[in-house]
């Protein structure tokens, strides 16, 4: 379970790093490749963040159910 938490936190951090990288790419020239790269980075960062957040929520719920007193 700790492994799943580490993976979800890693995905969230990776999504944020990709979004940070988007700032450097978007400052480049407005050519078609730059627009494509900006769109891909934005989509990847949002998607990876969402997957990481959903995994984190599922893992927190799973841990709280296991530690619940009976």
C-alpha positions as CSV (number, residue, x, y, z in Angstrom):
1,X,0.0,0.0,0.0
2,X,2.9,2.4,0.7
3,X,4.1,1.6,-2.8
4,X,0.8,2.8,-4.3
5,X,0.9,6.0,-2.2
6,X,4.5,6.7,-3.5
7,X,3.3,6.1,-7.1
8,X,0.4,8.4,-6.7
9,X,2.5,11.2,-5.2
10,X,5.1,10.6,-8.0
11,X,2.4,11.0,-10.6
12,X,1.2,14.2,-9.1
13,X,4.7,15.6,-9.0
14,X,5.4,14.5,-12.6
15,X,2.2,16.3,-13.7
16,X,3.3,19.5,-12.0
17,X,6.7,19.3,-13.6
18,X,5.2,18.8,-17.0
19,X,3.0,21.9,-16.4
20,X,6.1,23.8,-15.3
21,X,7.8,22.8,-18.5
22,X,4.8,24.0,-20.4
23,X,5.7,27.6,-19.4
24,X,9.1,27.3,-21.1
25,X,7.6,25.8,-24.3
26,X,4.8,28.2,-24.6
27,X,7.2,31.2,-24.6
28,X,8.7,30.0,-27.8
29,X,7.6,31.1,-31.3
30,X,4.0,30.6,-32.3
31,X,4.6,28.0,-34.9
32,X,2.5,24.8,-35.4
33,X,5.1,22.6,-33.7
34,X,5.1,24.8,-30.6
35,X,1.3,24.8,-30.5
36,X,1.2,21.0,-30.8
37,X,3.9,20.6,-28.1
38,X,2.0,23.0,-25.8
39,X,-1.2,21.0,-26.3
40,X,0.4,17.7,-25.7
41,X,2.2,18.9,-22.5
42,X,-1.0,20.4,-21.1
43,X,-3.0,17.3,-21.8
44,X,-0.3,15.0,-20.3
45,X,0.1,17.2,-17.2
46,X,-3.6,17.4,-16.5
47,X,-4.2,13.7,-17.2
48,X,-1.3,12.5,-15.0
49,X,-2.4,14.9,-12.2
50,X,-5.9,13.5,-12.3
51,X,-4.7,9.9,-12.3
52,X,-2.4,10.6,-9.4
53,X,-5.1,12.4,-7.4
54,X,-7.6,9.6,-8.0
55,X,-5.1,6.9,-7.0
56,X,-4.3,8.9,-3.9
57,X,-7.9,9.2,-2.9
58,X,-8.5,5.5,-3.4
59,X,-5.5,4.6,-1.4
60,X,-6.4,6.9,1.5
61,X,-9.9,5.4,1.6
62,X,-8.5,1.9,1.5
63,X,-6.0,2.6,4.3
64,X,-8.8,4.3,6.4
65,X,-11.0,1.2,6.0
66,X,-8.2,-1.1,7.1
67,X,-7.4,0.9,10.1
68,X,-11.0,1.4,11.2
69,X,-11.7,-0.1,14.6
70,X,-14.1,-3.0,14.7
